[in-house]
Each structure stands twice: as C-alpha cells, then as structure tokens.
Amino acid sequence: MIEQSLRIGTFAGIPVKIHWSFLFLFVYILGSGLMAGTSLDLIVVEMVFMLCMFVCVVLHEFGHALTARRYNIKTEDIILLPIGGVARLRNMPEKPSQELWVALMGPVVNLVIAIVILIYLMLRYGTAILAPDLEVQESFLTWQNFIPTLMVANIFLMIFNLIPAFPMDGGRVLRALLAMRLGRLSATKWASRIGQFICLLLIGYGIYQEAWVMVFIGIFIFMSAMQEYKSVAIDDVVKNKTIGMMARKVNVYLPDYQTLQECMDLVIRNGLANYLVMDLEGNYCGTVSTYKIVKLHKQNPELRIKDIYHPQLIYMKPSTPLLEAMQTIRGGQPVILIQEEEGGLSYIDGEVIERYMMLEGRT
C-alpha cells in the first residue's frame, strides 16, 4: 500500500512522495466544515494549516535522512501519509550513538521551527505574545492566530515523537541509550516492552475518555513495537551470514515457450516457490513464481511462460552479505542468482531465507 504514492519532487537527492490517501484529509476538512456550517474562509485556513504542518513533517523527516547520510546510510524516499511522514532508510546505524543522533534530529527540526517562529513573533509583537489576550472565537484556528498555532503544533509534534515507543523517535532514542549497555537485541526487547506498557496506558485512557483516535494510535504503536523486535531479531540472525551459506543448486527450470498447462505437472512435483526461465537459446532470461503460474492457469492455461515471467535477473557473489540480499528481495526482486567459483549456478529466494530462519528458530 505504501508504494501507491506520487512523487512530488526530489530534494537533496531524496525523492519525496505523497500517498493517494493524503487527499482524504482535505476531503474530510471540507466535508466536516460544510456539515458544521463553518465559513469557507475558516475551511481554507484549516487546509492551508494542514499543508504547512506537512511541510514541517517533511522537514522533520529530512532531519532524519540527512543525519543518516552522514553515516553513509541511504534514504530510499520520504512518503507523506495521512498519519504523518516516513523516511525509509535503507537500514538503521548499528552504533548506538549514531542511531541516537539520527532519531533525535527529527524532533530537533520541529524545535528549531518553533524557536524561529517564536523569535519572529517576539520581533513583531514584543513580549506581549507570551501573554496573549484570549478572546472567544468562532474557531480555534484563524488567520490571526495561524502562526502562533503553527508554533504550538511543532512543539506538540516534537513531544509526541519523543514518546518512548516504537515506531516513534523516542522509542529509537530509548533503544540507543539502552544499547550502549545491553547490546542492540536486548535493548530493542526492553524498549519494545516499555513502549508497549505505555501503549496499554494510552489505550486504557482512550477507552475511558471515549477518545477512539487515541485508542487506534495506541494499538498501532503497540503492534509496531512487536514488529520492530522481530525485525531486529531477524537481523541478528543474518548478521555476518553470506548467501553462499544457504544457496540452492539450480536443478530445474521452465522453458519460456511452454504453456502453463504443460508446465503444471513439473511445478506441482517440485513444489518450489520460484522457477528460473530459459529461452530457446539456452540462456536464463527471468523468473516466475508458482503462485503466478497457478493463478493465471485458472484464467487461461494456454498462456506461455514468456508472457508472464519476471524478466530481470540479478547476480551476486557467494560472499555477498545475506542482509543485502534480503533487502534486494524485499525490494521486489524474487530470485537472486549466485555465480559460484567453480562455474556452477545456484540461487536464493524468499522461501530459502524463510526456511533458514525457521531452522534458526527466529520466525
């Protein structure tokens, strides 16, 4: 779902995308405003404020991304979602001090924005801005209090992100501090437990107050903590492992000219998740999954393998780190071919990795 995003630009070499569901925010603001009888001017204020807040969110994510770049960690992209932004780093730094800085620099950006706004307000209005004359207004957000509200919102965003629970920045800060003494895996376990305890309090309070958005956020963060620990546990297993340790020999392939009907017996008999495809000249030209063969066979058994296979092949050396191969497979490449020193050919795919994880007892 996160891939269904539109690129809106590239800044500092990092693509910035917006998820299609982001538009629902503006539909919601417009619809709820009209139903409540809110004036069009105030609806426009809310929409402009939302755009400004997401600019601040993008700057927040660039705080993470540009700090990570200092440690030679690439950011795939930054995606705007209705619930905030995500900077998809290729990986997190293993050194606790580096992760600490990467995690902190997002909230620091929001703090800097708030300070800049405060300085502007004090230069324009003086110290009176610190003790505003509160008046009853039609809406809490107007053009008159737009900038002060933006300042407060950035402070709130900073505080919210420092909640010590994954996937919030505060969870990563806590993990980094614990990792300085406990190691990354143990630190992640304790940071996850602490975060989940906080989430239970948040969920309980939300139910008591009938604040269902708070309950939803608490459940989301609770599940994210579980996923974070599982991800780190897997990384701990594959650390210092190479793809040559688990590669499978290529013993079977599918000719590209065969129909799905003709290859069904071979597919069922071997029970592999993926198969290499060979062209008429005897060269491997791509891969195809059993799932795709079975699915399309039901629709049209006369389709040929050449009509449905994945044409891209990626070769790696046996000494390639397993973690690098896993990232490639997660990126959409179903099979990685391994050219052995003796001249033979082997491969790994998601199924091979999953079975290895099962043997290690970490799935």
KOLDOGU-789980 format. One record per residue (C-alpha): x, y, z negated; residue in one letter. Coordinates in nm, 4 decimals. Last residue first. Example, Ala and Ser with C-alpha at 12.3 -4.5 7.8 and 13.67 -1.06 7.14 Angstrom:
<sites>
SITE          u          v          w   type
SITE     1.3670    -0.1060    -0.7140      S
SITE     1.2300    -0.4500    -0.7800      A
</sites>
This chain:
<sites>
SITE          u          v          w   type
SITE     1.0392    -1.6871    -1.2662      T
SITE     1.3595    -1.6898    -1.4733      R
SITE     1.4190    -2.0585    -1.5437      G
SITE     1.7430    -2.0795    -1.3453      E
SITE     1.5978    -2.3613    -1.1398      L
SITE     1.2903    -2.1469    -1.0788      M
SITE     1.5112    -1.8580    -0.9665      M
SITE     1.6817    -2.0856    -0.7122      Y
SITE     1.3425    -2.1936    -0.5871      R
SITE     1.2427    -1.8280    -0.5428      E
SITE     1.5633    -1.7475    -0.3542      I
SITE     1.5109    -2.0307    -0.1057      V
SITE     1.1464    -1.9300    -0.0557      E
SITE     1.2350    -1.5651     0.0025      G
SITE     1.4768    -1.6552     0.2795      D
SITE     1.8266    -1.7966     0.3123      I
SITE     2.0153    -1.9212     0.6150      Y
SITE     2.2819    -2.1526     0.7518      S
SITE     2.4948    -2.1666     1.0657      L
SITE     2.8128    -2.3625     1.1214      G
SITE     3.1367    -2.2210     1.2551      G
SITE     3.3633    -2.3487     0.9788      E
SITE     3.3684    -2.0006     0.8248      E
SITE     2.9908    -1.9990     0.7923      E
SITE     2.7693    -1.7479     0.9703      Q
SITE     2.4763    -1.6839     0.7394      I
SITE     2.1351    -1.5940     0.8795      L
SITE     1.8952    -1.3836     0.6736      I
SITE     1.5224    -1.4538     0.7037      V
SITE     1.2034    -1.2531     0.6388      P
SITE     1.3437    -0.8988     0.6889      Q
SITE     1.0762    -0.6731     0.5374      G
SITE     1.2596    -0.4506     0.2882      G
SITE     1.2171    -0.7110     0.0164      R
SITE     1.4326    -0.9403     0.2302      I
SITE     1.7048    -0.6759     0.2554      T
SITE     1.6909    -0.6080    -0.1190      Q
SITE     1.7236    -0.9786    -0.1860      M
SITE     2.0275    -0.9980     0.0434      A
SITE     2.1987    -0.7169    -0.1466      E
SITE     2.1227    -0.8885    -0.4777      L
SITE     2.2720    -1.2131    -0.3471      L
SITE     2.6081    -1.0446    -0.2947      P
SITE     2.7518    -1.1188     0.0526      T
SITE     3.0340    -1.3765     0.0305      S
SITE     2.8598    -1.6143     0.2720      P
SITE     2.8743    -1.3373     0.5358      K
SITE     2.5571    -1.1794     0.6675      M
SITE     2.3624    -1.1986     0.9918      Y
SITE     2.0317    -1.0201     1.0510      I
SITE     1.7888    -1.1266     1.3219      L
SITE     1.5066    -0.9104     1.4520      Q
SITE     1.2456    -1.0539     1.6898      P
SITE     0.9704    -1.1533     1.4416      H
SITE     0.7707    -1.4178     1.6294      Y
SITE     0.4143    -1.3860     1.7596      I
SITE     0.4069    -1.3977     2.1403      D
SITE     0.7278    -1.5991     2.1795      K
SITE     0.5721    -1.8714     1.9643      I
SITE     0.3020    -1.9241     2.2235      R
SITE    -0.0711    -1.8712     2.1756      L
SITE    -0.2755    -2.1701     2.2852      E
SITE    -0.4000    -2.2435     1.9318      P
SITE    -0.6021    -1.9169     1.9319      N
SITE    -0.7771    -1.7972     1.6178      Q
SITE    -0.7086    -2.0904     1.3861      K
SITE    -0.3535    -2.1116     1.5208      H
SITE    -0.3102    -1.7447     1.4329      L
SITE    -0.3368    -1.8123     1.0589      K
SITE    -0.1336    -2.1341     1.0662      V
SITE     0.1510    -1.9786     1.2659      I
SITE     0.1535    -1.6613     1.0574      K
SITE     0.1702    -1.8520     0.7294      Y
SITE     0.4408    -2.0800     0.8649      T
SITE     0.6559    -1.7740     0.9262      S
SITE     0.8343    -1.6872     1.2493      V
SITE     1.1959    -1.5960     1.3149      T
SITE     1.3971    -1.4407     1.5942      G
SITE     1.6065    -1.4894     1.9065      C
SITE     1.8288    -1.7883     1.8356      Y
SITE     2.0039    -1.8723     2.1586      N
SITE     1.9588    -2.1913     2.3607      G
SITE     1.8986    -2.0211     2.6946      E
SITE     1.5268    -2.1036     2.6849      L
SITE     1.4828    -1.9106     2.3586      D
SITE     1.5188    -2.0408     2.0030      M
SITE     1.3010    -1.9365     1.7069      V
SITE     1.4115    -1.9858     1.3468      L
SITE     1.1480    -2.1094     1.1056      Y
SITE     1.0046    -1.9677     0.7830      N
SITE     0.8164    -2.1051     0.4793      A
SITE     0.9314    -2.4604     0.5365      L
SITE     0.6959    -2.7586     0.5093      G
SITE     0.8906    -2.9874     0.7414      N
SITE     0.6009    -3.2099     0.8470      R
SITE     0.3434    -2.9307     0.8648      I
SITE     0.5602    -2.7140     1.0908      V
SITE     0.6603    -3.0078     1.3118      L
SITE     0.2975    -3.1155     1.3555      D
SITE     0.1840    -2.7570     1.4263      M
SITE     0.4416    -2.6957     1.7007      C
SITE     0.2320    -2.8045     1.9991      E
SITE    -0.0847    -2.6273     1.8803      Q
SITE     0.1025    -2.3033     1.8252      L
SITE     0.2198    -2.3189     2.1833      T
SITE     0.5848    -2.3826     2.2610      Q
SITE     0.7800    -2.1405     2.4819      Y
SITE     0.9770    -1.9857     2.1927      D
SITE     1.1268    -2.3182     2.0949      P
SITE     1.0918    -2.3739     1.7173      L
SITE     1.3907    -2.4556     1.4967      Y
SITE     1.5094    -2.7278     1.2620      V
SITE     1.8295    -2.8163     1.0830      N
SITE     1.9642    -2.4740     0.9900      V
SITE     2.1631    -2.5520     0.6777      K
SITE     2.0376    -2.3891     0.3608      R
SITE     2.2316    -2.1226     0.1704      A
SITE     2.2346    -2.1299    -0.2093      M
SITE     2.5921    -2.0472    -0.3109      M
SITE     2.6709    -1.8739     0.0206      G
SITE     2.4237    -1.6017    -0.0704      I
SITE     2.6535    -1.4768    -0.3441      T
SITE     2.5993    -1.4574    -0.7200      K
SITE     2.7818    -1.1997    -0.9378      N
SITE     2.4480    -1.0785    -1.0781      K
SITE     2.1632    -1.2898    -0.9460      V
SITE     2.0392    -1.3981    -1.2879      V
SITE     2.0699    -1.0533    -1.4473      D
SITE     1.8833    -0.9006    -1.1535      D
SITE     1.5988    -1.1449    -1.2214      I
SITE     1.5879    -1.0441    -1.5884      A
SITE     1.5928    -0.6759    -1.4833      V
SITE     1.2879    -0.7306    -1.2613      S
SITE     1.1010    -0.9262    -1.5291      K
SITE     1.1707    -0.6531    -1.7847      Y
SITE     1.0441    -0.3839    -1.5477      E
SITE     0.7321    -0.5831    -1.4598      Q
SITE     0.6303    -0.6163    -1.8249      M
SITE     0.6831    -0.2429    -1.8811      A
SITE     0.4790    -0.1656    -1.5685      S
SITE     0.1854    -0.3632    -1.7097      M
SITE     0.1790    -0.1489    -2.0272      F
SITE     0.2207     0.1721    -1.8218      I
SITE    -0.0835     0.0870    -1.6094      F
SITE    -0.2898    -0.0154    -1.9125      I
SITE    -0.2082     0.3130    -2.0906      G
SITE    -0.2854     0.5199    -1.7792      I
SITE    -0.6238     0.3469    -1.7443      F
SITE    -0.7060     0.4049    -2.1118      V
SITE    -0.6088     0.7727    -2.0797      M
SITE    -0.8392     0.8039    -1.7776      V
SITE    -1.1112     0.6374    -1.9843      W
SITE    -1.1165     0.9019    -2.2552      A
SITE    -1.4007     0.7519    -2.4590      E
SITE    -1.2366     0.9063    -2.7685      Q
SITE    -1.2098     0.5704    -2.9455      Y
SITE    -1.1272     0.3927    -2.6180      I
SITE    -0.8536     0.6465    -2.5406      G
SITE    -0.7116     0.6169    -2.8917      Y
SITE    -0.6912     0.2401    -2.8573      G
SITE    -0.5330     0.2649    -2.5115      I
SITE    -0.2722     0.5153    -2.6319      L
SITE    -0.1908     0.3072    -2.9399      L
SITE    -0.1578    -0.0005    -2.7200      L
SITE     0.0614     0.1999    -2.4820      C
SITE     0.2945     0.2987    -2.7664      I
SITE     0.3344    -0.0695    -2.8527      F
SITE     0.4012    -0.1448    -2.4863      Q
SITE     0.6765     0.1174    -2.4759      G
SITE     0.8460    -0.0265    -2.7829      I
SITE     0.8269    -0.3738    -2.6335      R
SITE     0.9631    -0.2579    -2.2960      S
SITE     1.2497    -0.0665    -2.4597      A
SITE     1.3323    -0.3771    -2.6627      W
SITE     1.3417    -0.6069    -2.3597      K
SITE     1.5212    -0.3489    -2.1434      T
SITE     1.7908    -0.3056    -2.4071      A
SITE     1.8344    -0.6813    -2.4274      S
SITE     1.8859    -0.7012    -2.0503      L
SITE     2.1084    -0.3914    -2.0214      R
SITE     2.3523    -0.4563    -2.3067      G
SITE     2.2807    -0.4086    -2.6760      L
SITE     2.4983    -0.1156    -2.7863      R
SITE     2.5109     0.1375    -2.4998      M
SITE     2.2092    -0.0438    -2.3606      A
SITE     1.9900     0.1049    -2.6362      L
SITE     2.0584     0.4605    -2.5148      L
SITE     2.0040     0.3657    -2.1509      A
SITE     1.6823     0.1797    -2.2316      R
SITE     1.5458     0.4776    -2.4246      L
SITE     1.6254     0.7134    -2.1351      V
SITE     1.4678     0.4649    -1.8946      R
SITE     1.1498     0.4534    -2.1012      G
SITE     1.1503     0.8326    -2.1285      G
SITE     1.1573     0.8597    -1.7505      D
SITE     0.8179     0.6915    -1.7401      M
SITE     0.7933     0.3471    -1.5787      P
SITE     0.8341     0.2280    -1.8501      F
SITE     0.7723     0.3649    -2.1997      A
SITE     0.9489     0.6227    -2.4169      P
SITE     0.7154     0.9163    -2.3272      I
SITE     0.9612     1.1624    -2.1702      L
SITE     0.7532     1.1916    -1.8540      N
SITE     0.4618     1.3348    -2.0517      F
SITE     0.6832     1.5956    -2.2179      I
SITE     0.8252     1.7197    -1.8853      M
SITE     0.4826     1.7224    -1.7189      L
SITE     0.3387     1.9158    -2.0148      F
SITE     0.6157     2.1746    -1.9843      I
SITE     0.5514     2.1957    -1.6114      N
SITE     0.1780     2.2429    -1.6737      A
SITE     0.2490     2.5234    -1.9210      V
SITE     0.4491     2.7130    -1.6569      M
SITE     0.1816     2.6568    -1.3917      L
SITE    -0.0782     2.7879    -1.6373      T
SITE     0.1306     3.1029    -1.6860      P
SITE     0.1451     3.1438    -1.3045      I
SITE    -0.2278     3.0997    -1.2389      F
SITE    -0.3552     3.3091    -1.5320      N
SITE    -0.4936     3.5973    -1.3235      Q
SITE    -0.5684     3.3843    -1.0134      W
SITE    -0.7961     3.1745    -1.2302      T
SITE    -0.7706     2.8429    -1.4159      L
SITE    -0.9591     2.7853    -1.7439      F
SITE    -1.2792     2.8632    -1.5545      S
SITE    -1.5707     3.1015    -1.6018      E
SITE    -1.3665     3.2946    -1.8520      Q
SITE    -1.3923     3.3759    -2.2218      V
SITE    -1.0990     3.6006    -2.3030      E
SITE    -0.7659     3.5370    -2.4707      L
SITE    -0.5359     3.8343    -2.5126      D
SITE    -0.1935     3.6782    -2.4572      P
SITE     0.0661     3.6560    -2.7363      A
SITE     0.3890     3.5460    -2.5640      L
SITE     0.2972     3.7442    -2.2506      I
SITE     0.3036     4.0606    -2.4600      A
SITE     0.6814     4.0164    -2.4802      T
SITE     0.7247     4.2018    -2.1532      G
SITE     0.4787     4.1839    -1.8644      Y
SITE     0.6985     4.1698    -1.5562      R
SITE     1.0367     4.0737    -1.6978      L
SITE     0.8657     3.8461    -1.9519      M
SITE     0.6620     3.6748    -1.6800      L
SITE     0.9665     3.6184    -1.4580      Y
SITE     1.1696     3.4805    -1.7505      I
SITE     0.8826     3.2460    -1.8390      L
SITE     0.8555     3.1247    -1.4775      I
SITE     1.2293     3.0512    -1.4663      V
SITE     1.2074     2.8704    -1.8013      I
SITE     0.9143     2.6540    -1.6818      A
SITE     1.0976     2.5632    -1.3590      I
SITE     1.4109     2.4759    -1.5594      V
SITE     1.2074     2.2514    -1.7925      L
SITE     1.0493     2.0787    -1.4925      N
SITE     1.3962     2.0171    -1.3462      V
SITE     1.5152     1.8818    -1.6832      V
SITE     1.2273     1.6304    -1.6743      P
SITE     1.3731     1.4826    -1.3526      G
SITE     1.7366     1.5147    -1.4648      M
SITE     1.6881     1.2941    -1.7685      L
SITE     1.6461     0.9604    -1.5898      A
SITE     1.9503     1.0039    -1.3649      V
SITE     2.1594     1.1278    -1.6582      W
SITE     2.0680     0.8330    -1.8801      L
SITE     2.1158     0.5875    -1.5957      E
SITE     2.4723     0.7155    -1.5572      Q
SITE     2.5483     0.6872    -1.9285      S
SITE     2.4020     0.3355    -1.9401      P
SITE     2.6306     0.2109    -1.6596      K
SITE     2.4263    -0.0202    -1.4376      E
SITE     2.3021     0.2551    -1.2081      P
SITE     1.9482     0.1960    -1.0786      M
SITE     1.8985     0.0497    -0.7328      N
SITE     1.7991     0.1591    -0.3830      R
SITE     1.6163     0.4471    -0.5464      L
SITE     1.2522     0.4977    -0.4532      R
SITE     1.1723     0.8446    -0.5847      A
SITE     0.8052     0.8212    -0.6813      V
SITE     0.5630     1.1089    -0.7267      G
SITE     0.2444     1.1688    -0.9191      G
SITE    -0.0891     0.9970    -0.9844      I
SITE    -0.2389     1.0895    -0.6454      P
SITE     0.0815     0.9654    -0.4791      L
SITE     0.3669     1.1634    -0.3241      L
SITE     0.6488     0.9443    -0.1937      I
SITE     1.0211     1.0202    -0.2108      I
SITE     1.2407     0.8124     0.0154      D
SITE     1.5084     0.5417     0.0333      E
SITE     1.7263     0.7081    -0.2312      T
SITE     2.0875     0.5912    -0.2134      K
SITE     2.3028     0.5369    -0.5191      I
SITE     2.6617     0.6583    -0.4848      N
SITE     2.6779     0.7847    -0.8455      Y
SITE     2.6430     1.1475    -0.7376      R
SITE     2.3520     1.0312    -0.5206      R
SITE     2.1678     0.9267    -0.8370      A
SITE     2.1766     1.2887    -0.9530      T
SITE     2.0350     1.3980    -0.6181      L
SITE     1.7530     1.1431    -0.6382      A
SITE     1.6495     1.2006    -0.9998      H
SITE     1.6316     1.5803    -0.9735      G
SITE     1.4800     1.5305    -0.6280      F
SITE     1.1933     1.3537    -0.8051      E
SITE     1.1286     1.6571    -1.0255      H
SITE     1.1477     1.8871    -0.7202      L
SITE     0.8781     1.6705    -0.5583      V
SITE     0.6679     1.6910    -0.8754      V
SITE     0.7070     2.0709    -0.8798      C
SITE     0.5851     2.0831    -0.5203      V
SITE     0.3045     1.8577    -0.6402      F
SITE     0.2098     2.1142    -0.9003      M
SITE     0.2081     2.3941    -0.6435      C
SITE    -0.0295     2.1966    -0.4186      L
SITE    -0.2625     2.1287    -0.7127      M
SITE    -0.2591     2.4997    -0.8039      F
SITE    -0.3544     2.5880    -0.4472      V
SITE    -0.6468     2.3461    -0.4654      M
SITE    -0.7596     2.4747    -0.8063      E
SITE    -0.7447     2.8372    -0.6904      V
SITE    -0.9434     2.7483    -0.3756      V
SITE    -1.2157     2.5990    -0.5956      I
SITE    -1.2110     2.9175    -0.8042      L
SITE    -1.2717     3.1317    -0.4932      D
SITE    -1.5465     2.8991    -0.3695      L
SITE    -1.7451     2.9605    -0.6874      S
SITE    -1.8194     2.6618    -0.9082      T
SITE    -2.1774     2.5305    -0.8855      G
SITE    -2.0930     2.2064    -1.0639      A
SITE    -2.1721     1.9987    -0.7523      M
SITE    -1.9606     2.2342    -0.5400      L
SITE    -1.6638     2.2043    -0.7735      G
SITE    -1.6928     1.8255    -0.8021      S
SITE    -1.6914     1.7913    -0.4233      G
SITE    -1.4090     2.0346    -0.3524      L
SITE    -1.1810     1.9051    -0.6268      I
SITE    -1.2608     1.5424    -0.5361      Y
SITE    -1.1970     1.5984    -0.1642      V
SITE    -0.8724     1.7700    -0.2578      F
SITE    -0.7638     1.4772    -0.4707      L
SITE    -0.8819     1.2310    -0.2043      F
SITE    -0.6140     1.3689     0.0280      L
SITE    -0.3438     1.2006    -0.1821      F
SITE    -0.4921     0.8652    -0.0762      S
SITE    -0.3002     0.8971     0.2521      W
SITE     0.0320     0.8793     0.0706      H
SITE     0.2653     1.1712     0.1302      I
SITE     0.6233     1.1229     0.2396      K
SITE     0.9547     1.2973     0.1757      V
SITE     1.2557     1.1539     0.3595      P
SITE     1.5918     1.2166     0.1861      I
SITE     1.8805     1.3685     0.3853      G
SITE     1.8913     1.6790     0.1661      A
SITE     1.5302     1.7370     0.2725      F
SITE     1.3385     1.5328     0.5272      T
SITE     0.9816     1.6222     0.6163      G
SITE     0.6117     1.5412     0.5907      I
SITE     0.6422     1.1670     0.6460      R
SITE     0.3011     1.0032     0.6298      L
SITE     0.2429     0.7126     0.3923      S
SITE     0.0899     0.3674     0.4169      Q
SITE     0.4069     0.2044     0.2762      E
SITE     0.2813     0.2407    -0.0819      I
SITE     0.0000     0.0000     0.0000      M
</sites>
